[in-house]
Amino acid sequence: MSADSGRKVIARNRRARHDYHIEDVVEAGVVLTGTEVKSLRAGRASLTDGFAEISGGEVWLHGVHIPEYTYGTWTNHEPRRIRKLLLHRKEIDRLASKIREGGYTLIPLSLYFSEGRAKVELATARGKRVYDKRQDLARREAAREVERAFRRRR
């Protein structure tokens, strides 16, 4: 096994699971420039405002912030530029039909290196209502209370 194989997570979108019901998850490659790769290898990126859009039969990633490379020169990239995602045609068609269905959006869950290549975990998701968020919080709190009671019992 080589040193750069495996999965090195660069950034996670923690708000995604809080704000959306995640339906389907797919892995996509990301088209990057040289300074973007160097900046990602330094472990700097933000997926907070990110979303993906299908236009012209291609998938594009918007709103993902990859800061400029510190040691870059005039070849540095724009931090919030639109990046192309690499997916198979069948996957793009499946995602497009899901989005056309209505109420669904494509959001990035995590950005990572897999065997030396930059990948993004993309999910079709439906937005949560405020009461859904409250129900999830109540469910988690109840599970914590049960776990505490079991620990006290032992």
VOPAGU-2260 file (C-alpha; in pm, 1 decimal, decimal comma):
REM VOPAGU-2260
SITE   aa  ch    i         X         Y         Z
SITE  MET   A    0       0,0       0,0       0,0
SITE  SER   A    1     148,7     333,7    -102,6
SITE  ALA   A    2     175,6     635,7     123,3
SITE  ASP   A    3     -89,2     841,7     -60,3
SITE  SER   A    4    -351,7     567,1     -87,8
SITE  GLY   A    5    -651,5     568,0     143,2
SITE  ARG   A    6    -879,5     855,7     231,8
SITE  LYS   A    7    -759,5    1186,3     378,6
SITE  VAL   A    8   -1052,7    1412,9     466,5
SITE  ILE   A    9    -987,9    1782,8     405,1
SITE  ALA   A   10   -1325,2    1938,1     492,8
SITE  ARG   A   11   -1670,5    1827,6     608,1
SITE  ASN   A   12   -2001,3    2009,2     575,2
SITE  ARG   A   13   -2133,9    1965,9     930,5
SITE  ARG   A   14   -2438,8    2186,5     873,8
SITE  ALA   A   15   -2559,3    1966,1     587,7
SITE  ARG   A   16   -2693,5    1683,4     805,9
SITE  HIS   A   17   -2852,2    1940,1    1036,6
SITE  ASP   A   18   -3025,6    2141,3     763,4
SITE  TYR   A   19   -3114,0    1864,7     514,3
SITE  HIS   A   20   -3260,6    1513,4     491,5
SITE  ILE   A   21   -2987,2    1324,9     302,6
SITE  GLU   A   22   -3131,6    1090,9      39,4
SITE  ASP   A   23   -2857,3     963,5    -190,3
SITE  VAL   A   24   -2478,3    1001,3    -172,9
SITE  VAL   A   25   -2237,9     979,0    -468,2
SITE  GLU   A   26   -1861,1    1030,0    -502,9
SITE  ALA   A   27   -1737,6    1270,1    -771,5
SITE  GLY   A   28   -1395,3    1381,3    -888,5
SITE  VAL   A   29   -1310,9    1751,5    -886,0
SITE  VAL   A   30   -1127,9    1939,8   -1162,7
SITE  LEU   A   31    -868,2    2159,6    -989,6
SITE  THR   A   32    -573,1    2380,5   -1079,6
SITE  GLY   A   33    -224,3    2330,5    -933,6
SITE  THR   A   34    -245,1    2589,7    -657,9
SITE  GLU   A   35    -586,4    2459,0    -549,5
SITE  VAL   A   36    -439,5    2111,3    -500,1
SITE  LYS   A   37    -151,1    2254,8    -296,3
SITE  SER   A   38    -392,3    2454,5     -81,6
SITE  LEU   A   39    -606,9    2142,2     -24,3
SITE  ARG   A   40    -301,3    1937,0      68,5
SITE  ALA   A   41    -235,3    2200,1     335,6
SITE  GLY   A   42    -581,5    2107,7     468,9
SITE  ARG   A   43    -764,0    2431,5     396,1
SITE  ALA   A   44   -1115,8    2441,6     250,4
SITE  SER   A   45   -1474,2    2527,8     345,8
SITE  LEU   A   46   -1791,5    2360,4     217,5
SITE  THR   A   47   -2034,5    2567,9     424,5
SITE  ASP   A   48   -2208,9    2757,9     143,1
SITE  GLY   A   49   -2143,0    2494,9    -123,2
SITE  PHE   A   50   -2394,3    2346,0    -363,8
SITE  ALA   A   51   -2384,2    2172,6    -700,2
SITE  GLU   A   52   -2576,8    2252,0   -1016,0
SITE  ILE   A   53   -2639,0    2051,5   -1332,2
SITE  SER   A   54   -2618,8    2260,7   -1648,1
SITE  GLY   A   55   -2548,9    2153,9   -2002,9
SITE  GLY   A   56   -2521,1    1789,1   -1901,4
SITE  GLU   A   57   -2234,2    1864,5   -1661,8
SITE  VAL   A   58   -2219,9    1904,7   -1284,6
SITE  TRP   A   59   -2066,8    2223,1   -1140,9
SITE  LEU   A   60   -1969,6    2294,4    -780,1
SITE  HIS   A   61   -2051,0    2646,5    -655,2
SITE  GLY   A   62   -1968,5    2830,6    -333,6
SITE  VAL   A   63   -1687,0    2605,7    -211,2
SITE  HIS   A   64   -1404,8    2814,1     -66,0
SITE  ILE   A   65   -1049,8    2694,0    -128,8
SITE  PRO   A   66    -820,9    2974,8      -8,7
SITE  GLU   A   67    -532,5    3096,2    -222,4
SITE  TYR   A   68    -209,2    2904,7    -185,1
SITE  THR   A   69      21,1    3097,0      49,8
SITE  TYR   A   70     332,5    3055,1    -162,8
SITE  GLY   A   71     151,3    3101,4    -494,3
SITE  THR   A   72     239,5    3381,9    -731,6
SITE  TRP   A   73      43,9    3530,6   -1020,2
SITE  THR   A   74     -70,2    3173,7   -1103,0
SITE  ASN   A   75    -289,2    3159,4    -790,2
SITE  HIS   A   76    -655,4    3065,6    -827,1
SITE  GLU   A   77    -973,7    3249,0    -733,5
SITE  PRO   A   78   -1096,6    3113,0    -395,7
SITE  ARG   A   79   -1467,7    3076,5    -480,2
SITE  ARG   A   80   -1450,5    2987,1    -847,1
SITE  ILE   A   81   -1695,0    2738,8   -1003,3
SITE  ARG   A   82   -1540,5    2390,9   -1033,0
SITE  LYS   A   83   -1639,8    2107,4   -1262,5
SITE  LEU   A   84   -1727,8    1769,9   -1108,9
SITE  LEU   A   85   -1649,7    1442,0   -1281,4
SITE  LEU   A   86   -1932,2    1185,8   -1287,4
SITE  HIS   A   87   -2050,9     912,0   -1521,5
SITE  ARG   A   88   -2335,2    1002,5   -1757,8
SITE  LYS   A   89   -2577,6     760,3   -1585,4
SITE  GLU   A   90   -2503,7     917,4   -1246,6
SITE  ILE   A   91   -2559,9    1267,9   -1385,3
SITE  ASP   A   92   -2890,8    1161,4   -1543,5
SITE  ARG   A   93   -3005,3     996,8   -1217,8
SITE  LEU   A   94   -2919,2    1309,4   -1016,4
SITE  ALA   A   95   -3085,4    1536,7   -1273,9
SITE  SER   A   96   -3409,0    1337,1   -1264,0
SITE  LYS   A   97   -3408,8    1348,2    -882,5
SITE  ILE   A   98   -3362,2    1727,6    -884,4
SITE  ARG   A   99   -3632,3    1776,9   -1148,9
SITE  GLU   A  100   -3864,7    1587,6    -913,7
SITE  GLY   A  101   -3867,0    1899,4    -700,5
SITE  GLY   A  102   -3758,7    1993,9    -352,3
SITE  TYR   A  103   -3416,5    1831,6    -391,1
SITE  THR   A  104   -3077,5    1999,3    -409,9
SITE  LEU   A  105   -2718,9    1878,5    -451,8
SITE  ILE   A  106   -2491,4    1957,8    -159,2
SITE  PRO   A  107   -2130,3    1858,9     -86,4
SITE  LEU   A  108   -2089,1    1657,1     234,2
SITE  SER   A  109   -1711,3    1621,1     239,0
SITE  LEU   A  110   -1399,4    1697,8      38,3
SITE  TYR   A  111   -1112,5    1449,0      54,9
SITE  PHE   A  112    -820,3    1286,3    -120,7
SITE  SER   A  113    -875,3     926,4    -225,9
SITE  GLU   A  114    -561,6     754,8    -356,7
SITE  GLY   A  115    -408,9    1094,6    -435,6
SITE  ARG   A  116    -710,0    1233,4    -625,5
SITE  ALA   A  117    -940,2    1507,2    -497,0
SITE  LYS   A  118   -1296,3    1382,0    -450,1
SITE  VAL   A  119   -1617,1    1532,0    -319,7
SITE  GLU   A  120   -1901,9    1339,2    -157,1
SITE  LEU   A  121   -2216,5    1482,8    -316,0
SITE  ALA   A  122   -2566,5    1421,3    -177,0
SITE  THR   A  123   -2918,1    1476,0    -302,8
SITE  ALA   A  124   -3098,2    1632,6     -10,9
SITE  ARG   A  125   -3431,3    1782,8      84,5
SITE  GLY   A  126   -3438,3    2083,3     317,4
SITE  LYS   A  127   -3560,2    2031,5     673,8
SITE  ARG   A  128   -3829,4    2240,2     833,2
SITE  VAL   A  129   -3769,6    2399,1    1174,7
SITE  TYR   A  130   -3990,4    2142,6    1350,2
SITE  ASP   A  131   -3791,2    1859,3    1187,1
SITE  LYS   A  132   -3472,8    2004,2    1336,1
SITE  ARG   A  133   -3638,6    2024,5    1678,4
SITE  GLN   A  134   -3754,6    1661,4    1650,6
SITE  ASP   A  135   -3402,2    1547,9    1560,8
SITE  LEU   A  136   -3255,6    1737,5    1856,0
SITE  ALA   A  137   -3517,6    1589,8    2091,3
SITE  ARG   A  138   -3448,2    1238,7    1958,9
SITE  ARG   A  139   -3072,8    1279,8    2011,0
SITE  GLU   A  140   -3123,3    1420,5    2359,9
SITE  ALA   A  141   -3349,2    1127,8    2452,8
SITE  ALA   A  142   -3088,5     879,9    2325,7
SITE  ARG   A  143   -2822,2    1053,3    2537,4
SITE  GLU   A  144   -3043,2    1033,5    2846,7
SITE  VAL   A  145   -3102,2     660,4    2792,5
SITE  GLU   A  146   -2728,3     604,5    2751,1
SITE  ARG   A  147   -2655,3     799,0    3072,4
SITE  ALA   A  148   -2914,7     594,6    3262,0
SITE  PHE   A  149   -2756,2     269,1    3141,8
SITE  ARG   A  150   -2411,9     389,0    3249,7
SITE  ARG   A  151   -2540,0     489,4    3595,6
SITE  ARG   A  152   -2710,3     151,3    3629,1
SITE  ARG   A  153   -2383,4     -37,7    3573,7
